[in-house]
Amino acid sequence: MSRITYIVLLLSAFVSSYASAQQTTTHNCVGTNLPSSALTQTVNGDLTLALTNCLLPFPDSGDGSNFLWTTSTSPTAVTVTLMGTPINAGSEEGIPSNSNILFQLSGSTPETIQVTVYSSDTSYTNNRSTYTFTLNPSSGSSGGSSSSSSTSATLVPALPLFGLLALGGLLGLFGLHKLKQ
């Protein structure tokens, strides 16, 4: 049994590292002195923007909003969702304190978007820090330069592989059990 367990653990560790093709960027709303290099990024594939400590709204917002994304491309090939709920471009939204916002590019050409979030850093006008992300198709072909924080990966369907590993493990377990009898 120890040989089968070792093989299953080895294969599952190999598969899990290739199961995701997205970059995560974290923004702490109570953080200050964001480096300018963090505000402009190139991403290959999907982007998850992890917002933390975002309780306060924009000071000039009357409705409690603390998040806005825009693009100059029309129609846009970017979809933005928060827990499966779409967020429209150009619409200020009130995002919960700790949120993961997913940006997905469905087109084959790069698209640049601006994401404005609340920041307690008063050096930004109205406490609004604006990120500029260039989203490239997940194949990695880009029209722009790449930064040190961008990643490129190939999507691998992980669920069928985990099912296959589980089936192999069960088959091995019952096979060994039958051999011992």
Backbone as a chain_set.jsonl record, in Angstrom:
{"seq": "MSRITYIVLLLSAFVSSYASAQQTTTHNCVGTNLPSSALTQTVNGDLTLALTNCLLPFPDSGDGSNFLWTTSTSPTAVTVTLMGTPINAGSEEGIPSNSNILFQLSGSTPETIQVTVYSSDTSYTNNRSTYTFTLNPSSGSSGGSSSSSSTSATLVPALPLFGLLALGGLLGLFGLHKLKQ", "coords": {"N": [[0.824, -1.198, 0.0], [2.017, 1.222, 0.61], [3.573, 1.866, -1.61], [1.683, 2.451, -3.587], [0.381, 4.631, -2.405], [2.483, 6.448, -2.383], [2.906, 6.803, -5.148], [0.425, 7.908, -5.957], [0.396, 10.313, -4.432], [2.669, 11.564, -5.507], [1.935, 11.892, -8.237], [-0.392, 13.5, -7.937], [0.691, 15.82, -6.827], [2.223, 16.675, -8.978], [0.248, 17.194, -10.943], [-1.365, 19.197, -9.744], [0.199, 21.493, -9.782], [0.035, 22.388, -12.374], [-2.579, 22.997, -12.838], [-3.737, 25.5, -12.872], [-3.996, 28.595, -14.599], [-3.535, 31.334, -14.009], [-2.822, 34.606, -12.803], [-2.293, 36.105, -9.648], [-2.856, 39.155, -8.091], [-2.383, 41.153, -5.295], [-4.094, 43.636, -3.449], [-3.892, 45.738, -0.796], [-6.075, 47.632, 0.86], [-5.6, 49.334, 3.0], [-2.978, 49.789, 2.859], [0.006, 51.708, 2.2], [2.068, 53.845, 0.112], [2.412, 52.46, -2.416], [4.46, 50.88, -4.793], [5.28, 52.28, -7.988], [5.748, 50.419, -9.955], [4.101, 48.318, -9.317], [1.64, 49.163, -10.083], [1.342, 48.988, -12.815], [0.979, 46.348, -14.902], [1.608, 43.383, -16.842], [-0.224, 40.646, -17.933], [-0.472, 37.222, -18.605], [-3.014, 35.227, -19.562], [-5.659, 34.565, -17.197], [-6.599, 36.908, -14.595], [-6.572, 37.32, -11.129], [-7.655, 39.592, -8.855], [-6.923, 40.204, -5.678], [-8.485, 41.695, -3.133], [-7.912, 43.215, -0.052], [-8.886, 44.202, 3.241], [-10.723, 46.23, 2.515], [-12.74, 48.159, 3.518], [-13.557, 50.805, 3.497], [-15.261, 53.339, 1.579], [-14.802, 55.151, -1.574], [-13.884, 58.516, -0.971], [-15.283, 60.501, -2.4], [-17.574, 59.254, -3.145], [-20.989, 58.695, -2.993], [-22.422, 56.418, -2.599], [-21.116, 54.333, -1.302], [-19.245, 52.953, -2.81], [-16.212, 51.269, -3.778], [-14.676, 50.301, -5.819], [-13.8, 50.164, -9.26], [-13.755, 49.433, -12.704], [-12.426, 49.959, -15.959], [-12.295, 50.135, -19.559], [-10.906, 50.937, -22.748], [-11.563, 49.639, -24.984], [-14.059, 48.699, -27.224], [-16.434, 46.569, -28.569], [-15.789, 45.032, -25.389], [-13.622, 42.282, -24.636], [-13.261, 41.315, -22.202], [-14.312, 39.797, -19.238], [-15.554, 40.392, -16.019], [-15.82, 39.187, -12.79], [-17.241, 38.722, -9.536], [-17.313, 36.338, -7.248], [-18.815, 34.836, -9.106], [-20.709, 36.68, -9.924], [-21.34, 39.054, -12.39], [-19.47, 42.078, -13.063], [-19.96, 45.182, -14.324], [-18.241, 47.16, -16.781], [-17.125, 50.465, -16.082], [-18.909, 50.964, -14.06], [-19.237, 51.963, -10.793], [-18.694, 50.065, -7.899], [-19.579, 48.619, -4.734], [-17.459, 46.714, -3.058], [-17.048, 43.777, -1.088], [-15.091, 43.554, 1.982], [-12.838, 41.643, 1.928], [-12.081, 40.343, -0.987], [-12.018, 38.382, -3.986], [-11.502, 39.164, -7.213], [-12.195, 38.205, -10.449], [-10.695, 38.474, -13.581], [-11.192, 37.848, -16.913], [-10.011, 37.213, -20.14], [-11.466, 36.773, -23.184], [-10.941, 37.089, -25.812], [-8.666, 37.075, -28.693], [-6.763, 38.979, -28.897], [-4.566, 41.225, -27.161], [-5.716, 43.2, -24.367], [-6.076, 46.282, -22.696], [-6.838, 47.29, -19.446], [-8.157, 49.437, -16.878], [-8.091, 49.501, -13.41], [-9.579, 50.755, -10.637], [-9.206, 51.185, -7.23], [-10.013, 51.6, -3.732], [-7.695, 53.279, -1.627], [-5.878, 53.834, 1.336], [-3.803, 55.502, 1.168], [-3.0, 58.759, 1.028], [-1.722, 60.116, -0.968], [-2.808, 59.639, -3.384], [-5.299, 60.919, -5.579], [-8.388, 61.61, -4.165], [-8.187, 59.248, -2.686], [-7.915, 57.118, -4.502], [-6.417, 54.52, -6.048], [-5.032, 53.563, -9.11], [-4.741, 50.809, -11.124], [-3.11, 49.573, -14.04], [-3.666, 47.088, -16.22], [-2.45, 44.935, -18.663], [-3.983, 42.574, -20.405], [-3.162, 39.568, -21.778], [-3.794, 37.005, -24.23], [-4.112, 33.599, -23.053], [-2.32, 31.965, -24.345], [0.041, 33.195, -24.402], [1.02, 34.869, -26.363], [1.904, 38.091, -26.951], [1.408, 41.579, -27.382], [2.712, 43.472, -26.023], [5.191, 44.51, -23.579], [6.657, 42.302, -21.148], [6.334, 41.994, -17.627], [8.17, 41.406, -14.566], [6.449, 40.149, -12.847], [4.583, 38.747, -14.261], [3.016, 35.723, -15.381], [3.012, 32.712, -17.273], [1.1, 30.014, -18.255], [-0.115, 26.759, -19.122], [-3.391, 25.6, -19.492], [-4.6, 22.784, -17.768], [-6.868, 20.221, -17.586], [-7.818, 19.445, -14.463], [-9.64, 17.956, -12.896], [-10.527, 15.523, -14.279], [-8.057, 14.185, -14.264], [-7.499, 13.881, -11.525], [-9.628, 12.21, -10.864], [-8.933, 9.954, -12.341], [-6.57, 9.274, -11.032], [-7.596, 8.659, -8.485], [-9.218, 6.462, -9.12], [-7.263, 4.662, -10.004], [-5.871, 4.357, -7.599], [-7.837, 3.162, -5.958], [-8.252, 0.794, -7.392], [-5.711, -0.337, -7.167], [-5.621, -0.648, -4.386], [-7.726, -2.497, -3.841], [-6.828, -4.547, -5.436], [-4.429, -5.291, -4.182], [-5.519, -6.163, -1.8], [-6.902, -8.405, -2.627], [-4.781, -10.012, -3.444], [-3.543, -10.61, -1.019], [-5.249, -12.391, 0.139]], "CA": [[0.0, 0.0, 0.0], [2.85, 2.415, 0.673], [4.01, 2.187, -2.957], [0.555, 3.084, -4.276], [0.199, 5.945, -1.793], [3.577, 7.29, -2.864], [2.657, 7.137, -6.56], [-0.724, 8.824, -6.022], [0.827, 11.618, -3.932], [3.594, 12.131, -6.47], [1.179, 12.336, -9.409], [-1.29, 14.608, -7.596], [1.513, 17.027, -6.676], [2.605, 17.091, -10.324], [-0.913, 17.716, -11.65], [-1.899, 20.416, -9.132], [0.998, 22.654, -10.129], [-0.313, 22.827, -13.72], [-4.028, 23.073, -12.966], [-4.22, 26.873, -12.904], [-3.248, 29.489, -15.486], [-3.908, 32.706, -13.708], [-1.946, 35.354, -11.917], [-2.993, 36.789, -8.57], [-2.258, 40.379, -7.59], [-3.06, 41.529, -4.052], [-4.135, 45.056, -3.109], [-4.309, 45.992, 0.57], [-6.657, 48.975, 0.819], [-5.058, 50.193, 4.044], [-1.549, 49.922, 2.618], [0.446, 52.993, 1.666], [3.306, 53.871, -0.658], [2.495, 51.414, -3.429], [5.452, 51.209, -5.814], [4.659, 52.51, -9.289], [5.861, 49.2, -10.758], [2.978, 47.435, -9.002], [0.414, 49.7, -10.66], [1.293, 48.664, -14.238], [1.382, 44.95, -15.021], [1.196, 42.606, -18.0], [-0.67, 39.342, -17.452], [-0.807, 36.214, -19.612], [-4.078, 34.392, -19.008], [-6.62, 35.225, -16.321], [-6.07, 37.668, -13.467], [-7.381, 37.445, -9.918], [-7.254, 40.724, -8.015], [-7.329, 39.917, -4.302], [-8.608, 42.931, -2.359], [-7.968, 42.957, 1.385], [-9.137, 45.345, 4.13], [-11.383, 47.285, 1.729], [-13.994, 48.514, 4.178], [-13.928, 52.198, 3.282], [-15.601, 53.715, 0.2], [-14.147, 56.338, -2.109], [-14.393, 59.695, -0.259], [-16.201, 61.28, -3.231], [-18.676, 58.381, -3.533], [-22.127, 58.786, -2.092], [-23.126, 55.141, -2.476], [-20.298, 53.325, -0.645], [-18.447, 52.166, -3.752], [-14.766, 51.28, -3.564], [-14.074, 49.564, -6.93], [-14.229, 50.565, -10.601], [-12.862, 49.002, -13.777], [-12.774, 50.555, -17.249], [-11.505, 49.761, -20.72], [-11.179, 51.793, -23.899], [-11.928, 48.746, -26.086], [-15.493, 48.451, -27.314], [-16.876, 45.867, -27.357], [-14.69, 44.442, -24.63], [-13.549, 40.822, -24.562], [-12.94, 41.016, -20.812], [-15.416, 39.632, -18.299], [-15.112, 40.585, -14.64], [-16.804, 38.598, -11.887], [-16.995, 38.599, -8.099], [-18.061, 35.155, -6.814], [-19.744, 34.446, -10.167], [-21.579, 37.798, -10.287], [-20.617, 39.962, -13.292], [-19.303, 43.491, -12.73], [-19.919, 45.918, -15.589], [-17.218, 48.199, -16.946], [-17.58, 51.835, -15.89], [-19.877, 51.04, -12.968], [-18.622, 51.887, -9.468], [-19.317, 49.022, -7.094], [-19.143, 48.418, -3.36], [-16.92, 45.36, -2.971], [-16.81, 43.383, 0.303], [-13.761, 43.815, 2.541], [-11.835, 40.721, 1.392], [-12.714, 39.804, -2.186], [-11.216, 37.98, -5.129], [-12.197, 39.559, -8.434], [-11.601, 37.477, -11.561], [-10.692, 39.129, -14.893], [-10.938, 36.847, -17.937], [-9.967, 37.703, -21.511], [-11.951, 35.724, -24.073], [-10.507, 37.382, -27.172], [-7.341, 36.607, -29.089], [-5.842, 40.114, -28.922], [-4.389, 41.815, -25.823], [-6.596, 44.318, -24.014], [-5.624, 47.018, -21.522], [-7.921, 47.757, -18.584], [-7.777, 50.201, -15.693], [-8.833, 49.091, -12.226], [-9.426, 51.749, -9.579], [-9.651, 50.687, -5.933], [-9.758, 52.492, -2.606], [-6.411, 53.165, -0.94], [-5.771, 54.813, 2.417], [-2.664, 56.36, 0.836], [-3.561, 60.061, 0.648], [-1.019, 60.702, -2.113], [-3.667, 59.446, -4.55], [-6.454, 61.815, -5.607], [-9.592, 61.02, -3.584], [-7.856, 57.909, -2.194], [-8.147, 56.153, -5.572], [-5.212, 54.043, -6.744], [-5.45, 52.974, -10.384], [-3.868, 49.818, -11.747], [-3.271, 49.352, -15.474], [-3.318, 45.711, -16.546], [-2.566, 44.491, -20.043], [-4.333, 41.16, -20.393], [-2.804, 38.864, -23.0], [-4.388, 35.668, -24.303], [-3.359, 32.645, -22.232], [-1.278, 31.291, -25.12], [1.283, 33.897, -24.117], [1.404, 35.798, -27.418], [1.572, 39.418, -26.467], [1.862, 42.705, -28.16], [3.394, 44.402, -25.132], [6.326, 43.975, -22.843], [6.229, 41.54, -19.982], [6.981, 42.415, -16.39], [8.703, 40.294, -13.793], [5.414, 39.491, -12.073], [3.635, 38.037, -15.104], [3.242, 34.299, -15.497], [2.364, 32.069, -18.4], [0.922, 28.598, -17.988], [-1.074, 26.099, -19.995], [-4.466, 24.997, -18.731], [-4.694, 21.337, -17.761], [-8.075, 19.845, -16.836], [-7.343, 18.723, -13.285], [-10.633, 17.053, -12.324], [-10.423, 14.164, -14.828], [-6.815, 13.545, -13.841], [-7.66, 13.455, -10.132], [-10.526, 11.051, -10.895], [-8.149, 8.827, -12.826], [-5.67, 8.894, -9.942], [-8.39, 8.02, -7.435], [-9.613, 5.153, -9.625], [-6.063, 3.825, -9.947], [-5.595, 4.051, -6.2], [-8.812, 2.173, -5.483], [-7.965, -0.461, -8.069], [-4.52, -0.881, -6.525], [-5.947, -1.053, -3.014], [-8.501, -3.735, -3.864], [-5.971, -5.566, -6.034], [-3.535, -5.756, -3.133], [-6.332, -6.858, -0.83], [-7.202, -9.712, -3.21], [-3.545, -10.792, -3.461], [-3.222, -11.056, 0.333], [-6.161, -13.473, 0.539]], "C": [[0.865, 1.258, 0.0], [3.348, 2.822, -0.707], [2.9, 2.91, -3.723], [0.321, 4.483, -3.718], [1.26, 6.914, -2.292], [3.32, 7.728, -4.305], [1.508, 8.128, -6.689], [-0.326, 10.214, -5.536], [1.768, 12.31, -4.913], [2.859, 12.675, -7.692], [0.255, 13.504, -9.089], [-0.509, 15.898, -7.38], [1.931, 17.561, -8.033], [1.442, 17.76, -11.045], [-1.369, 19.043, -11.067], [-1.089, 21.648, -9.494], [0.664, 23.194, -11.514], [-1.803, 23.073, -13.892], [-4.551, 24.497, -13.091], [-3.344, 27.719, -13.812], [-3.69, 30.909, -15.227], [-2.926, 33.302, -12.721], [-2.809, 36.011, -10.854], [-2.186, 38.006, -8.144], [-3.065, 40.812, -6.373], [-2.973, 43.031, -3.852], [-4.683, 45.182, -1.696], [-4.789, 47.439, 0.639], [-6.133, 49.892, 1.917], [-3.548, 50.355, 3.909], [-1.222, 51.292, 2.042], [1.725, 52.808, 0.874], [3.447, 52.683, -1.61], [3.565, 51.79, -4.447], [4.782, 51.352, -7.174], [4.745, 51.275, -10.173], [4.704, 48.243, -10.498], [1.688, 47.902, -9.667], [0.288, 49.438, -12.161], [1.835, 47.256, -14.412], [0.865, 44.357, -16.321], [0.923, 41.194, -17.524], [-0.951, 38.447, -18.65], [-1.827, 35.271, -19.004], [-4.994, 35.222, -18.129], [-5.914, 35.932, -15.18], [-7.065, 37.619, -12.323], [-6.808, 38.602, -9.122], [-7.816, 40.47, -6.623], [-7.311, 41.227, -3.517], [-8.729, 42.573, -0.888], [-8.172, 44.274, 2.135], [-9.813, 46.514, 3.413], [-12.75, 47.625, 2.321], [-14.48, 49.908, 3.814], [-14.268, 52.476, 1.824], [-14.735, 54.878, -0.274], [-14.715, 57.559, -1.373], [-15.404, 60.505, -1.074], [-17.39, 60.452, -3.714], [-19.797, 58.486, -2.51], [-22.805, 57.458, -1.84], [-22.288, 54.024, -1.852], [-19.43, 52.501, -1.581], [-16.953, 52.345, -3.496], [-14.006, 50.574, -4.689], [-14.664, 50.038, -8.257], [-13.246, 49.983, -11.605], [-13.367, 49.576, -15.094], [-11.852, 49.993, -18.33], [-11.859, 50.698, -21.857], [-11.578, 50.965, -25.11], [-13.425, 48.501, -26.068], [-15.786, 47.695, -28.597], [-15.691, 45.192, -26.683], [-14.771, 42.923, -24.649], [-13.224, 40.377, -23.138], [-14.238, 40.861, -20.016], [-14.837, 39.704, -16.891], [-16.204, 40.052, -13.725], [-16.295, 38.609, -10.446], [-17.892, 37.471, -7.62], [-19.148, 34.79, -7.826], [-20.687, 35.546, -10.612], [-20.814, 38.766, -11.181], [-20.576, 41.395, -12.766], [-19.11, 44.229, -14.044], [-18.821, 46.967, -15.595], [-17.847, 49.575, -16.753], [-18.567, 52.024, -14.76], [-19.156, 50.907, -11.632], [-19.415, 50.905, -8.611], [-18.777, 49.052, -5.674], [-18.737, 46.963, -3.193], [-16.711, 45.016, -1.498], [-15.338, 43.5, 0.694], [-12.663, 42.944, 1.947], [-12.461, 39.968, 0.226], [-11.679, 39.391, -3.212], [-12.018, 38.267, -6.387], [-11.454, 38.935, -9.612], [-11.793, 38.248, -12.861], [-10.325, 38.07, -15.92], [-11.01, 37.49, -19.312], [-10.387, 36.568, -22.426], [-11.504, 35.945, -25.511], [-9.106, 36.878, -27.445], [-6.329, 37.747, -29.188], [-5.735, 40.7, -27.515], [-5.343, 42.994, -25.608], [-6.094, 44.954, -22.725], [-6.839, 47.525, -20.754], [-7.332, 48.567, -17.445], [-8.693, 49.766, -14.552], [-8.534, 50.099, -11.129], [-10.019, 51.183, -8.292], [-9.306, 51.702, -4.86], [-8.372, 52.223, -2.037], [-6.377, 54.216, 0.169], [-4.582, 55.737, 2.214], [-3.205, 57.683, 0.296], [-2.808, 60.735, -0.497], [-1.791, 60.498, -3.416], [-4.867, 60.383, -4.455], [-7.689, 61.064, -5.132], [-9.388, 59.57, -3.133], [-8.146, 56.818, -3.228], [-6.817, 55.77, -6.216], [-5.682, 53.284, -7.987], [-4.36, 52.063, -10.924], [-4.144, 49.811, -13.246], [-2.755, 47.948, -15.766], [-3.458, 45.513, -18.046], [-2.786, 42.985, -19.996], [-4.012, 40.573, -21.754], [-3.525, 37.528, -23.039], [-3.51, 34.661, -23.584], [-2.301, 31.894, -23.009], [0.061, 31.982, -24.951], [1.716, 34.839, -25.216], [0.967, 37.182, -27.026], [2.101, 40.472, -27.398], [2.646, 43.682, -27.324], [4.579, 43.746, -24.457], [5.829, 43.209, -21.632], [6.995, 42.016, -18.769], [7.423, 41.188, -15.615], [7.615, 39.554, -13.031], [4.424, 38.725, -12.939], [4.018, 36.57, -15.211], [2.507, 33.773, -16.714], [2.286, 30.584, -18.1], [-0.114, 28.053, -18.958], [-2.121, 25.435, -19.126], [-4.44, 23.48, -18.883], [-5.955, 20.98, -16.989], [-7.701, 18.934, -15.672], [-8.344, 17.697, -12.77], [-10.58, 15.663, -12.952], [-9.148, 13.446, -14.395], [-6.888, 13.081, -12.386], [-8.578, 12.236, -10.044], [-9.787, 9.808, -11.334], [-7.187, 8.343, -11.745], [-6.419, 8.172, -8.824], [-8.808, 6.613, -7.866], [-8.426, 4.185, -9.591], [-5.712, 3.432, -8.53], [-6.546, 3.008, -5.641], [-8.56, 0.81, -6.108], [-6.739, -1.124, -7.451], [-4.806, -1.393, -5.128], [-6.699, -2.38, -3.009], [-7.708, -4.858, -4.511], [-5.02, -6.157, -5.011], [-4.291, -6.583, -2.1], [-6.621, -8.274, -1.333], [-5.95, -10.601, -3.218], [-3.205, -11.347, -2.081], [-4.09, -12.227, 0.763], [-5.752, -14.791, 0.02]], "O": [[0.461, 2.271, -0.57], [3.53, 4.013, -0.96], [3.167, 3.882, -4.43], [0.087, 5.421, -4.48], [0.962, 8.071, -2.588], [3.5, 8.899, -4.64], [1.605, 9.089, -7.452], [-0.679, 11.205, -6.175], [1.666, 13.519, -5.122], [3.128, 13.792, -8.134], [0.13, 14.42, -9.902], [-1.004, 16.973, -7.719], [1.99, 18.775, -8.226], [1.631, 18.789, -11.693], [-1.73, 19.943, -11.825], [-1.635, 22.751, -9.511], [0.976, 24.347, -11.809], [-2.247, 23.337, -15.009], [-5.729, 24.678, -13.397], [-2.119, 27.594, -13.809], [-4.163, 31.6, -16.128], [-2.296, 32.605, -11.925], [-3.933, 36.428, -11.132], [-0.989, 37.908, -7.87], [-4.295, 40.834, -6.418], [-1.919, 43.634, -4.056], [-5.813, 44.775, -1.428], [-3.992, 48.366, 0.492], [-6.212, 51.113, 1.781], [-2.912, 50.989, 4.752], [-2.085, 51.952, 1.463], [2.379, 51.768, 0.946], [4.466, 51.991, -1.612], [3.573, 52.925, -4.925], [3.83, 50.635, -7.482], [3.906, 51.093, -11.055], [4.36, 47.441, -11.366], [0.743, 47.124, -9.801], [-0.786, 49.651, -12.724], [2.999, 46.988, -14.113], [-0.175, 44.767, -16.838], [1.728, 40.607, -16.802], [-1.6, 38.873, -19.605], [-1.528, 34.585, -18.026], [-5.094, 36.438, -18.295], [-4.779, 35.604, -14.838], [-8.258, 37.847, -12.519], [-5.632, 38.602, -8.758], [-9.028, 40.515, -6.413], [-6.248, 41.796, -3.268], [-9.546, 41.732, -0.512], [-7.688, 45.324, 1.712], [-9.496, 47.671, 3.687], [-13.784, 47.4, 1.692], [-15.683, 50.167, 3.82], [-13.639, 51.917, 0.925], [-14.029, 55.507, 0.515], [-15.927, 57.628, -1.169], [-16.292, 61.134, -0.498], [-18.133, 60.89, -4.592], [-19.566, 58.378, -1.305], [-23.669, 57.36, -0.969], [-22.711, 52.868, -1.871], [-18.925, 51.451, -1.184], [-16.493, 53.402, -3.065], [-12.821, 50.278, -4.537], [-15.865, 50.281, -8.366], [-12.036, 50.031, -11.386], [-14.573, 49.67, -15.322], [-10.782, 49.454, -18.046], [-12.981, 51.2, -21.927], [-11.9, 51.525, -26.159], [-13.996, 48.143, -25.038], [-15.395, 48.174, -29.661], [-14.714, 44.828, -27.337], [-15.861, 42.35, -24.675], [-12.946, 39.202, -22.897], [-15.142, 41.691, -20.112], [-13.774, 39.151, -16.61], [-17.372, 40.416, -13.864], [-15.096, 38.517, -10.183], [-19.113, 37.629, -7.587], [-20.273, 34.471, -7.443], [-21.407, 35.366, -11.594], [-19.754, 39.256, -10.79], [-21.511, 41.863, -12.116], [-18.184, 43.925, -14.796], [-18.508, 47.578, -14.573], [-18.966, 49.822, -17.204], [-19.021, 53.143, -14.523], [-18.537, 49.879, -11.355], [-20.646, 50.918, -8.604], [-17.64, 49.466, -5.446], [-19.591, 46.076, -3.188], [-16.247, 45.86, -0.73], [-14.457, 43.541, -0.165], [-11.644, 43.472, 1.501], [-13.272, 39.064, 0.425], [-10.599, 39.977, -3.297], [-13.083, 37.687, -6.603], [-10.245, 39.109, -9.76], [-12.912, 38.629, -13.206], [-9.263, 37.455, -15.819], [-11.95, 38.224, -19.616], [-9.747, 35.517, -22.449], [-11.677, 35.059, -26.348], [-8.44, 36.331, -26.566], [-5.167, 37.516, -29.524], [-6.706, 40.676, -26.76], [-5.719, 43.688, -26.552], [-5.73, 44.256, -21.779], [-7.753, 48.113, -21.332], [-6.164, 48.409, -17.088], [-9.91, 49.677, -14.712], [-7.381, 50.278, -10.736], [-11.174, 50.758, -8.259], [-8.431, 52.549, -5.04], [-7.93, 51.076, -1.975], [-6.8, 55.354, -0.036], [-4.372, 56.659, 3.002], [-3.804, 57.716, -0.78], [-3.207, 61.808, -0.95], [-1.469, 61.111, -4.433], [-5.392, 60.612, -3.365], [-8.0, 59.992, -5.65], [-10.314, 58.762, -3.195], [-8.573, 55.72, -2.871], [-6.168, 56.6, -6.853], [-6.605, 52.472, -7.924], [-3.223, 52.48, -11.149], [-5.279, 50.02, -13.673], [-1.573, 47.654, -15.586], [-4.474, 45.884, -18.633], [-1.903, 42.223, -19.603], [-4.534, 41.03, -22.77], [-3.839, 36.968, -21.989], [-2.294, 34.841, -23.507], [-1.453, 31.24, -22.402], [1.1, 31.429, -25.312], [2.697, 35.56, -25.037], [-0.218, 37.422, -26.793], [3.096, 40.286, -28.099], [3.2, 44.641, -27.862], [4.921, 42.594, -24.724], [4.72, 43.438, -21.149], [8.162, 42.397, -18.866], [7.084, 40.061, -15.975], [7.842, 38.422, -12.602], [3.505, 38.105, -12.404], [5.195, 36.217, -15.14], [1.493, 34.334, -17.129], [3.284, 29.964, -17.734], [-0.894, 28.807, -19.541], [-1.791, 24.781, -18.137], [-4.277, 22.958, -19.986], [-6.103, 21.396, -15.84], [-7.312, 17.784, -15.877], [-7.936, 16.657, -12.253], [-10.587, 14.681, -12.209], [-9.159, 12.233, -14.182], [-6.391, 12.005, -12.054], [-8.337, 11.333, -9.243], [-9.983, 8.73, -10.773], [-7.01, 7.138, -11.564], [-5.926, 7.184, -8.281], [-8.758, 5.678, -7.067], [-8.572, 3.029, -9.197], [-5.3, 2.3, -8.28], [-6.13, 2.085, -4.94], [-8.647, -0.214, -5.43], [-6.728, -2.336, -7.237], [-4.302, -2.442, -4.726], [-6.349, -3.288, -2.255], [-7.903, -6.021, -4.16], [-4.82, -7.371, -4.968], [-3.776, -7.577, -1.588], [-6.59, -9.23, -0.557], [-6.052, -11.812, -3.019], [-2.64, -12.436, -1.977], [-3.71, -12.98, 1.659], [-6.422, -15.791, 0.276]]}, "num_chains": 1, "name": "protein.A"}
